[in-house]
Amino acid sequence: MDDIIKIIEDYREYAILHRKASYNGDYKTVNKNYDKLKKIYTLLFNNSGLREKILPQLLNDTNFAVKLWASAHSLGIGEYKEKALDNLEYISKLSSNDTPSFEAKMTLQEYKAKGYLRF
């Protein structure tokens, strides 16, 4: 159980740091946190039991950056698609600079064009 809490905390931290760095144009930090998120994605991709405990929590997070990443990763894995698409649609319509609406729009566009996402 401690592992699950740690993974969720780390995922949240990396998603939030990635969003802040993207907004500020700090691409070294963007890339560093992308790599960390990708490692967790790979872990979830390869472990269905773990992703069943973690992804639903991340998809319902209060932070839009976390929801964005969890939604994209859910689509990449092929699980919780309806919730993921609902999250992305909602985020894409927000107009605040504090929200990753453009990223959500691009994620939706890519998913709809290809029918999948790869990380």
mmCIF file of the C-alpha atoms, coordinates in Angstrom:
data_MODEL
# 
_entry.id   MODEL 
# 
loop_
_atom_site.group_PDB 
_atom_site.id 
_atom_site.type_symbol 
_atom_site.label_atom_id 
_atom_site.label_alt_id 
_atom_site.label_comp_id 
_atom_site.label_asym_id 
_atom_site.label_entity_id 
_atom_site.label_seq_id 
_atom_site.pdbx_PDB_ins_code 
_atom_site.Cartn_x 
_atom_site.Cartn_y 
_atom_site.Cartn_z 
_atom_site.occupancy 
_atom_site.B_iso_or_equiv 
_atom_site.pdbx_formal_charge 
_atom_site.auth_seq_id 
_atom_site.auth_comp_id 
_atom_site.auth_asym_id 
_atom_site.auth_atom_id 
_atom_site.pdbx_PDB_model_num 
ATOM 1   C CA . MET A 1 1   ? 0.000   0.000  0.000   1.00 0.00 ? 1   MET A CA 1 
ATOM 2   C CA . ASP A 1 2   ? 2.887   2.364  0.743   1.00 0.00 ? 2   ASP A CA 1 
ATOM 3   C CA . ASP A 1 3   ? 4.176   1.774  -2.792  1.00 0.00 ? 3   ASP A CA 1 
ATOM 4   C CA . ILE A 1 4   ? 0.845   2.852  -4.253  1.00 0.00 ? 4   ILE A CA 1 
ATOM 5   C CA . ILE A 1 5   ? 0.789   6.056  -2.201  1.00 0.00 ? 5   ILE A CA 1 
ATOM 6   C CA . LYS A 1 6   ? 4.398   6.814  -3.194  1.00 0.00 ? 6   LYS A CA 1 
ATOM 7   C CA . ILE A 1 7   ? 3.685   6.266  -6.893  1.00 0.00 ? 7   ILE A CA 1 
ATOM 8   C CA . ILE A 1 8   ? 0.635   8.527  -6.742  1.00 0.00 ? 8   ILE A CA 1 
ATOM 9   C CA . GLU A 1 9   ? 2.561   11.239 -4.888  1.00 0.00 ? 9   GLU A CA 1 
ATOM 10  C CA . ASP A 1 10  ? 5.454   11.038 -7.341  1.00 0.00 ? 10  ASP A CA 1 
ATOM 11  C CA . TYR A 1 11  ? 3.147   11.073 -10.358 1.00 0.00 ? 11  TYR A CA 1 
ATOM 12  C CA . ARG A 1 12  ? 1.339   14.140 -9.017  1.00 0.00 ? 12  ARG A CA 1 
ATOM 13  C CA . GLU A 1 13  ? 4.629   15.922 -8.360  1.00 0.00 ? 13  GLU A CA 1 
ATOM 14  C CA . TYR A 1 14  ? 6.059   15.150 -11.808 1.00 0.00 ? 14  TYR A CA 1 
ATOM 15  C CA . ALA A 1 15  ? 2.855   16.154 -13.632 1.00 0.00 ? 15  ALA A CA 1 
ATOM 16  C CA . ILE A 1 16  ? 2.616   19.449 -11.751 1.00 0.00 ? 16  ILE A CA 1 
ATOM 17  C CA . LEU A 1 17  ? 6.317   20.237 -12.230 1.00 0.00 ? 17  LEU A CA 1 
ATOM 18  C CA . HIS A 1 18  ? 6.029   19.352 -15.922 1.00 0.00 ? 18  HIS A CA 1 
ATOM 19  C CA . ARG A 1 19  ? 3.091   21.756 -16.338 1.00 0.00 ? 19  ARG A CA 1 
ATOM 20  C CA . LYS A 1 20  ? 4.829   24.610 -14.512 1.00 0.00 ? 20  LYS A CA 1 
ATOM 21  C CA . ALA A 1 21  ? 8.031   24.125 -16.477 1.00 0.00 ? 21  ALA A CA 1 
ATOM 22  C CA . SER A 1 22  ? 6.104   23.966 -19.783 1.00 0.00 ? 22  SER A CA 1 
ATOM 23  C CA . TYR A 1 23  ? 4.308   27.189 -18.929 1.00 0.00 ? 23  TYR A CA 1 
ATOM 24  C CA . ASN A 1 24  ? 7.624   28.872 -18.045 1.00 0.00 ? 24  ASN A CA 1 
ATOM 25  C CA . GLY A 1 25  ? 9.543   27.499 -21.042 1.00 0.00 ? 25  GLY A CA 1 
ATOM 26  C CA . ASP A 1 26  ? 11.981  25.500 -18.896 1.00 0.00 ? 26  ASP A CA 1 
ATOM 27  C CA . TYR A 1 27  ? 12.469  22.588 -21.262 1.00 0.00 ? 27  TYR A CA 1 
ATOM 28  C CA . LYS A 1 28  ? 15.191  20.874 -19.230 1.00 0.00 ? 28  LYS A CA 1 
ATOM 29  C CA . THR A 1 29  ? 12.727  20.479 -16.360 1.00 0.00 ? 29  THR A CA 1 
ATOM 30  C CA . VAL A 1 30  ? 9.972   19.531 -18.820 1.00 0.00 ? 30  VAL A CA 1 
ATOM 31  C CA . ASN A 1 31  ? 12.087  16.732 -20.258 1.00 0.00 ? 31  ASN A CA 1 
ATOM 32  C CA . LYS A 1 32  ? 13.255  15.523 -16.850 1.00 0.00 ? 32  LYS A CA 1 
ATOM 33  C CA . ASN A 1 33  ? 9.707   15.226 -15.547 1.00 0.00 ? 33  ASN A CA 1 
ATOM 34  C CA . TYR A 1 34  ? 8.446   13.700 -18.791 1.00 0.00 ? 34  TYR A CA 1 
ATOM 35  C CA . ASP A 1 35  ? 11.040  10.953 -18.383 1.00 0.00 ? 35  ASP A CA 1 
ATOM 36  C CA . LYS A 1 36  ? 9.904   10.344 -14.804 1.00 0.00 ? 36  LYS A CA 1 
ATOM 37  C CA . LEU A 1 37  ? 6.241   10.212 -15.856 1.00 0.00 ? 37  LEU A CA 1 
ATOM 38  C CA . LYS A 1 38  ? 7.119   7.828  -18.661 1.00 0.00 ? 38  LYS A CA 1 
ATOM 39  C CA . LYS A 1 39  ? 8.758   5.445  -16.176 1.00 0.00 ? 39  LYS A CA 1 
ATOM 40  C CA . ILE A 1 40  ? 5.577   5.366  -14.110 1.00 0.00 ? 40  ILE A CA 1 
ATOM 41  C CA . TYR A 1 41  ? 3.529   4.932  -17.297 1.00 0.00 ? 41  TYR A CA 1 
ATOM 42  C CA . THR A 1 42  ? 5.652   1.911  -18.224 1.00 0.00 ? 42  THR A CA 1 
ATOM 43  C CA . LEU A 1 43  ? 5.196   0.481  -14.751 1.00 0.00 ? 43  LEU A CA 1 
ATOM 44  C CA . LEU A 1 44  ? 1.407   0.904  -15.005 1.00 0.00 ? 44  LEU A CA 1 
ATOM 45  C CA . PHE A 1 45  ? 1.339   -0.404 -18.577 1.00 0.00 ? 45  PHE A CA 1 
ATOM 46  C CA . ASN A 1 46  ? 3.049   -3.612 -17.462 1.00 0.00 ? 46  ASN A CA 1 
ATOM 47  C CA . ASN A 1 47  ? 1.148   -4.132 -14.199 1.00 0.00 ? 47  ASN A CA 1 
ATOM 48  C CA . SER A 1 48  ? -2.647  -4.287 -14.461 1.00 0.00 ? 48  SER A CA 1 
ATOM 49  C CA . GLY A 1 49  ? -3.135  -4.723 -10.718 1.00 0.00 ? 49  GLY A CA 1 
ATOM 50  C CA . LEU A 1 50  ? -1.160  -1.603 -9.966  1.00 0.00 ? 50  LEU A CA 1 
ATOM 51  C CA . ARG A 1 51  ? -2.854  0.515  -12.622 1.00 0.00 ? 51  ARG A CA 1 
ATOM 52  C CA . GLU A 1 52  ? -6.318  -0.533 -11.349 1.00 0.00 ? 52  GLU A CA 1 
ATOM 53  C CA . LYS A 1 53  ? -5.406  0.935  -7.969  1.00 0.00 ? 53  LYS A CA 1 
ATOM 54  C CA . ILE A 1 54  ? -3.652  4.052  -9.238  1.00 0.00 ? 54  ILE A CA 1 
ATOM 55  C CA . LEU A 1 55  ? -5.198  5.328  -12.472 1.00 0.00 ? 55  LEU A CA 1 
ATOM 56  C CA . PRO A 1 56  ? -8.736  5.900  -11.123 1.00 0.00 ? 56  PRO A CA 1 
ATOM 57  C CA . GLN A 1 57  ? -7.303  8.058  -8.349  1.00 0.00 ? 57  GLN A CA 1 
ATOM 58  C CA . LEU A 1 58  ? -5.186  10.078 -10.757 1.00 0.00 ? 58  LEU A CA 1 
ATOM 59  C CA . LEU A 1 59  ? -8.069  10.494 -13.211 1.00 0.00 ? 59  LEU A CA 1 
ATOM 60  C CA . ASN A 1 60  ? -10.105 12.061 -10.407 1.00 0.00 ? 60  ASN A CA 1 
ATOM 61  C CA . ASP A 1 61  ? -7.343  14.282 -9.060  1.00 0.00 ? 61  ASP A CA 1 
ATOM 62  C CA . THR A 1 62  ? -8.142  17.922 -8.343  1.00 0.00 ? 62  THR A CA 1 
ATOM 63  C CA . ASN A 1 63  ? -5.157  19.205 -10.339 1.00 0.00 ? 63  ASN A CA 1 
ATOM 64  C CA . PHE A 1 64  ? -5.728  19.588 -14.077 1.00 0.00 ? 64  PHE A CA 1 
ATOM 65  C CA . ALA A 1 65  ? -2.120  18.749 -14.986 1.00 0.00 ? 65  ALA A CA 1 
ATOM 66  C CA . VAL A 1 66  ? -2.432  15.449 -13.153 1.00 0.00 ? 66  VAL A CA 1 
ATOM 67  C CA . LYS A 1 67  ? -5.784  14.726 -14.814 1.00 0.00 ? 67  LYS A CA 1 
ATOM 68  C CA . LEU A 1 68  ? -4.287  15.559 -18.215 1.00 0.00 ? 68  LEU A CA 1 
ATOM 69  C CA . TRP A 1 69  ? -1.385  13.149 -17.818 1.00 0.00 ? 69  TRP A CA 1 
ATOM 70  C CA . ALA A 1 70  ? -3.518  10.421 -16.258 1.00 0.00 ? 70  ALA A CA 1 
ATOM 71  C CA . SER A 1 71  ? -6.032  10.757 -19.082 1.00 0.00 ? 71  SER A CA 1 
ATOM 72  C CA . ALA A 1 72  ? -3.371  10.587 -21.769 1.00 0.00 ? 72  ALA A CA 1 
ATOM 73  C CA . HIS A 1 73  ? -1.742  7.606  -20.101 1.00 0.00 ? 73  HIS A CA 1 
ATOM 74  C CA . SER A 1 74  ? -5.105  5.869  -19.719 1.00 0.00 ? 74  SER A CA 1 
ATOM 75  C CA . LEU A 1 75  ? -5.696  6.256  -23.451 1.00 0.00 ? 75  LEU A CA 1 
ATOM 76  C CA . GLY A 1 76  ? -2.184  4.965  -24.128 1.00 0.00 ? 76  GLY A CA 1 
ATOM 77  C CA . ILE A 1 77  ? -2.877  1.898  -22.009 1.00 0.00 ? 77  ILE A CA 1 
ATOM 78  C CA . GLY A 1 78  ? -6.403  1.516  -23.376 1.00 0.00 ? 78  GLY A CA 1 
ATOM 79  C CA . GLU A 1 79  ? -8.246  1.631  -20.057 1.00 0.00 ? 79  GLU A CA 1 
ATOM 80  C CA . TYR A 1 80  ? -10.731 4.062  -18.521 1.00 0.00 ? 80  TYR A CA 1 
ATOM 81  C CA . LYS A 1 81  ? -11.168 5.604  -21.981 1.00 0.00 ? 81  LYS A CA 1 
ATOM 82  C CA . GLU A 1 82  ? -14.538 7.225  -21.288 1.00 0.00 ? 82  GLU A CA 1 
ATOM 83  C CA . LYS A 1 83  ? -13.296 8.986  -18.145 1.00 0.00 ? 83  LYS A CA 1 
ATOM 84  C CA . ALA A 1 84  ? -10.059 9.977  -19.880 1.00 0.00 ? 84  ALA A CA 1 
ATOM 85  C CA . LEU A 1 85  ? -11.872 11.474 -22.875 1.00 0.00 ? 85  LEU A CA 1 
ATOM 86  C CA . ASP A 1 86  ? -14.348 13.288 -20.603 1.00 0.00 ? 86  ASP A CA 1 
ATOM 87  C CA . ASN A 1 87  ? -11.435 14.776 -18.643 1.00 0.00 ? 87  ASN A CA 1 
ATOM 88  C CA . LEU A 1 88  ? -9.643  15.902 -21.786 1.00 0.00 ? 88  LEU A CA 1 
ATOM 89  C CA . GLU A 1 89  ? -12.793 17.426 -23.287 1.00 0.00 ? 89  GLU A CA 1 
ATOM 90  C CA . TYR A 1 90  ? -13.460 19.330 -20.075 1.00 0.00 ? 90  TYR A CA 1 
ATOM 91  C CA . ILE A 1 91  ? -9.887  20.586 -19.661 1.00 0.00 ? 91  ILE A CA 1 
ATOM 92  C CA . SER A 1 92  ? -9.670  21.580 -23.335 1.00 0.00 ? 92  SER A CA 1 
ATOM 93  C CA . LYS A 1 93  ? -12.587 23.983 -22.866 1.00 0.00 ? 93  LYS A CA 1 
ATOM 94  C CA . LEU A 1 94  ? -11.101 25.834 -19.892 1.00 0.00 ? 94  LEU A CA 1 
ATOM 95  C CA . SER A 1 95  ? -9.731  29.286 -20.616 1.00 0.00 ? 95  SER A CA 1 
ATOM 96  C CA . SER A 1 96  ? -7.466  30.009 -17.663 1.00 0.00 ? 96  SER A CA 1 
ATOM 97  C CA . ASN A 1 97  ? -3.694  30.243 -18.060 1.00 0.00 ? 97  ASN A CA 1 
ATOM 98  C CA . ASP A 1 98  ? -3.495  27.966 -15.037 1.00 0.00 ? 98  ASP A CA 1 
ATOM 99  C CA . THR A 1 99  ? -4.980  25.064 -16.973 1.00 0.00 ? 99  THR A CA 1 
ATOM 100 C CA . PRO A 1 100 ? -3.360  22.937 -19.677 1.00 0.00 ? 100 PRO A CA 1 
ATOM 101 C CA . SER A 1 101 ? -6.252  23.438 -22.102 1.00 0.00 ? 101 SER A CA 1 
ATOM 102 C CA . PHE A 1 102 ? -4.064  23.629 -25.210 1.00 0.00 ? 102 PHE A CA 1 
ATOM 103 C CA . GLU A 1 103 ? -2.292  20.417 -24.231 1.00 0.00 ? 103 GLU A CA 1 
ATOM 104 C CA . ALA A 1 104 ? -5.642  18.711 -23.683 1.00 0.00 ? 104 ALA A CA 1 
ATOM 105 C CA . LYS A 1 105 ? -6.831  19.864 -27.130 1.00 0.00 ? 105 LYS A CA 1 
ATOM 106 C CA . MET A 1 106 ? -3.684  18.532 -28.782 1.00 0.00 ? 106 MET A CA 1 
ATOM 107 C CA . THR A 1 107 ? -3.922  15.231 -26.905 1.00 0.00 ? 107 THR A CA 1 
ATOM 108 C CA . LEU A 1 108 ? -7.531  14.808 -28.032 1.00 0.00 ? 108 LEU A CA 1 
ATOM 109 C CA . GLN A 1 109 ? -6.638  15.741 -31.593 1.00 0.00 ? 109 GLN A CA 1 
ATOM 110 C CA . GLU A 1 110 ? -3.817  13.198 -31.681 1.00 0.00 ? 110 GLU A CA 1 
ATOM 111 C CA . TYR A 1 111 ? -5.944  10.466 -30.152 1.00 0.00 ? 111 TYR A CA 1 
ATOM 112 C CA . LYS A 1 112 ? -8.862  11.088 -32.506 1.00 0.00 ? 112 LYS A CA 1 
ATOM 113 C CA . ALA A 1 113 ? -6.578  11.159 -35.546 1.00 0.00 ? 113 ALA A CA 1 
ATOM 114 C CA . LYS A 1 114 ? -4.721  7.948  -34.710 1.00 0.00 ? 114 LYS A CA 1 
ATOM 115 C CA . GLY A 1 115 ? -7.056  6.126  -32.330 1.00 0.00 ? 115 GLY A CA 1 
ATOM 116 C CA . TYR A 1 116 ? -4.228  5.570  -29.854 1.00 0.00 ? 116 TYR A CA 1 
ATOM 117 C CA . LEU A 1 117 ? -1.435  7.335  -27.976 1.00 0.00 ? 117 LEU A CA 1 
ATOM 118 C CA . ARG A 1 118 ? 2.136   6.106  -27.541 1.00 0.00 ? 118 ARG A CA 1 
ATOM 119 C CA . PHE A 1 119 ? 4.683   7.092  -24.913 1.00 0.00 ? 119 PHE A CA 1 
# 
